[in-house]
Amino acid sequence: MCRMSVLAATALALGLAGASPAAAFSFRAKPQDAAPPQAPTAAPAPAAARKASAQERALAGGLDPLARAAFWARETNIDPTDLEAGLGLARALRGLGQTEEAAATVQRLAVLAPDNVEVLLELARTQLSRGQGFYGVAPALQAQTLAPGDWRAPFLLAMAYEQAQRDAEALAAHRRAVQLAPDNPAVLSNLAMFQAARGQAAEAEALLRQAAALPGATAVTRQNLALILGLQGRMAEAEALARQDLPPQLVANNLAYLRSASQAAATGGSGRSWDSVGSVQ
């Protein structure tokens, strides 16, 4: 955690000087001759909290989710209108699974900056994380209008439409995202999983193989490919891919699931629900 020391105000002690008689006899001073009482010395005002520097903010990205949330919470307390800090807090809360708190944070930002593309995209992500894709459609559409060349807007819009069970619009948004970012593994993978969920295993496999071969492909992409292969009964290929990223026990569990699912599919049973498959970026 980035530890910032906040300067505390130090109260100055006020001493009372003892008076000693100047002579054996004294006279009463006239009221106008009396020295005016001096006002007590005021304690210094607390120093204003300092916002983190650009370098400190960049380093916050390497903190664990809880520390990152605390860092950005402090920054938003210092300046509630700081969009970068608010977005950082919303993302950190979403990463911790605190989706309701994340939604409240980003909705406050949307009031401050209703046409900010980053705020709109984060609002869509937060709604998707809550499983409320219907409410992610509007901010994703607005972001797409404001930034028509940004692949992230149709990428999120496609998943929002999927959660809202609007498949035709979801497919169009997936295709638009691929058109804008044809070499992005996450974009290709999400379209592939959309196809797989609708029985287009061959098309999904081709896209996933393309995605897995691209620089920047993650374990999610490879494991999605392993899943598609396993559901088609191609267990050796699925196992080889699974072992690239997963520990042995998890591989064994996944293979057991795949064997069960592929057998169920072969006998007309229900397959996997794909609702949770996809990358929200």
N, C-alpha and C positions, 0 to 999 in steps of 0.2 A: 504494500500500500504506500502511496506517496504521502509522506508525512510532512505536513506543513505546520510550523509552529506559529501560533497566534499570539501576538504580543499582548500581555495583560497589563492593565493600567496599574501603576504603583502609587499608592497614596503617600503623600509627603507628611511626615509627622510634624505637627505644629507644637513647638515648645513654648512654655510660658516662662518668661524671664522673671526671676525674683527681684523685687525692688528693695533697695537698701536706703535708709535715711541719709540725706546729704548733710544734715546738720542737726544740732540739738533742737533748734527751733525751726518751724516751718510756717509758711503762710498759705492761705487759701488762694489758689489761682482763680482769676476771673474766668468765667465761662469761655470768653473769646480767647484767653491765653492757653487754654488746655489743648494739648496735642490731639488732633482728630484720631479717633480709633482707626486702625488699619484693617482693611478687609483681609480675611484669612486667605492664604495662598491656595488657589484652586488646584486640585489634582489634575494631571495631564489627561486629555481625552484618550480613550482607547484608540489604538492605531487601526485603520481600516484593514480588513482582511484582504490579502493579496490574491488575485487570481493566478492560477498556474500559468507558467510560460508555455509557449508553443512547443518547446522541447519536452517539458514535463507532460503536456497533453499527449504528445506522440508516444512517449514511453508508457502511458497509461494503457495503451492497447495490449501490452504484454503482461498485464496483471491478470490474476485469476478473476473470474466473474464477480465474486463478492467484493474483492478489493476495488475492482473497476467501478462497480456500482457506488461504493462509498466515495470514491474519488469524484465521480461526476455529480453525486448528490451534493457534495461540498461546493462544487463549482456553481451549481444551480442555486444553492442557498446564497452565495455571494452575489450572483446576478441572475435573477429569474428570467430575464429577457435574453440570455445567452443561448442562441439556438444550438451551437455546437455542443455545449454542455448538456442541454436538454436532450438532444439526440443521443449523445453518449450514454446518458442515464437510461433512456428508453431501451436502447439496444442491450445494455447490461442487464436490465430487469428482465427483458425478454429471454436473454441467455440463461437466466436463473429460473426460468419457468414462471415468473411472476407476471403473467400476461395482463392481468387486470390493472396492476400498477403501471405497467408499461403503456397500456392503452390510455390511462388517465394522463400520464406524462406527455405523450405525443399529441393527445387531443388539446391539451393546453397550448402546446406549441402551434397547433393549427389555427388557434384563435389569434396568436401573435403574428403569424406569417402564413396566411391562407393560400398564398401562391408560391410557396417555397417547395421546389421539386423534392428535395431531400426529406422534408417533413411529410409530404404526401406519400412518398414511397415507404417511409417508415410506418406511417399510419396503415397502409395496405398490408405491410408485413405483420404488424401487430394483430390486425384482424384475422389474418390467415393463421397465425399462431394460436389464436383463441378458438379456431375452428369456425369463425364467423366470416367466411369469404364473401358472403353477400354484401357485407358492409365494407369490404375492401375494394369492391368494384369502382365505386365513385371516386375515391382518391387516386386509384391507379389510372382511371380514365382521364382525370384532370392532369395528372403528371404526364401522361402520354400526349395530351394536347399542348402542354407547356414545353415539353422536350420531345418532339416527335422522333428524334434520332437516337434516343436513349433506349437501349434494349431492355433495361430493367423494368420499365413500365409495362410493356406487353408481357414480359416474363411473369411478373406478379399478377397481372390482369388475367392471364390464362389460368393460373391456379385459383384465383378468386372465382372465376366463372365455373371451374370444376366443382369447387365446394358448393356453389349455388346451383349445381346440376344444370348448367346451361352449356351443353357439350359443343354445339355448333359454334358458339361464340368463343369457347375455350380453344377449340382447334384453330380458329382464325387467329387468335392472339398468340398461340404457340408458334404458328407459321410466321407471323410477323416478327416475333422475337428471333427466330432462326434466320430470317432474312437480314435482320440488323446485326446479328452476332453469329455468323455461320461457323466460326471456329471456337465457340465457347462450349466446353464440355457440359456444363450445367444446363444450358439451354437445350442442347441436343438430348441430354439424358431425360429432362422433364417431358419433352415431346414423345420420346420413346416410351416412357412409362404410361403416358396418356394412351398411346396406341396399344400397348400391351394389355391395359385394363379393358380394352374393347376388342380383344381377341386377335389383334394384328401382331402376332408374335414374330413373324419373319421381318416385318418392317421395323419393329422395335429392336430386334437383334442387330440389324444392319446399322441403325442409328447409334446404338450403344457401342458397337465395335468401332465405329468412326469416332465417337466421343472418347472412348478409352485410349485411343491411339494419339490423342492430341496432348500437347504440353499443358500442364495444369490439371489434367484429369485426376480426380480424387478417388479415395477408396469407395465413396458412395457410388460413383459411376461404375467401377469394376464390380462391386457387389450387386448392383442392379443387373449387370450383364450376367453374373453368375446365377442370379435368381431366374432370369428369363431362360437361360440354358437348362437349369435344373427343372423348371416347370415343363420343359419339353422332353424331359427324361434323359438329357445328356449330362449325366452325373459326373463323369470323369472330367469334362471341361469345366463344369461348375465348381468341382472340388479344387482344381488347379488354381482357378481365380480366387476362390475363397481363401486359400492358404497364403496368398500374397499379402493379405492385410489383417487377417484374424488369427487369434490364438487357437491352438488345437481343440480345446473344449467347445469353443463357440462354433468352430467349423463343424464339429461332430453334431452339435445341436441343429445347425442350419441344414446340414445334409439330411438329417432325420426328418426335418420339416419338409424339405423338398421332395423326398421320396414319398411321404404321405400325400403331399399336395398333388404331385404328378400322377399318383395312382388314383386319387379322387377325380382328377380331371379326365383320366382315361376311362373311368367308369361313369362319367356324367355327374360327378359330385361337384360341390361348389369349390371354387378356387380361392385364391387370396384376395382380400380386399386391398385395393391399391390406394385408398384415400390418403394414407399417411406418407406415401412415397413421393419424394420430390424435395428439391432444395430451395429454401426461401433465402434469397440473398439480398 
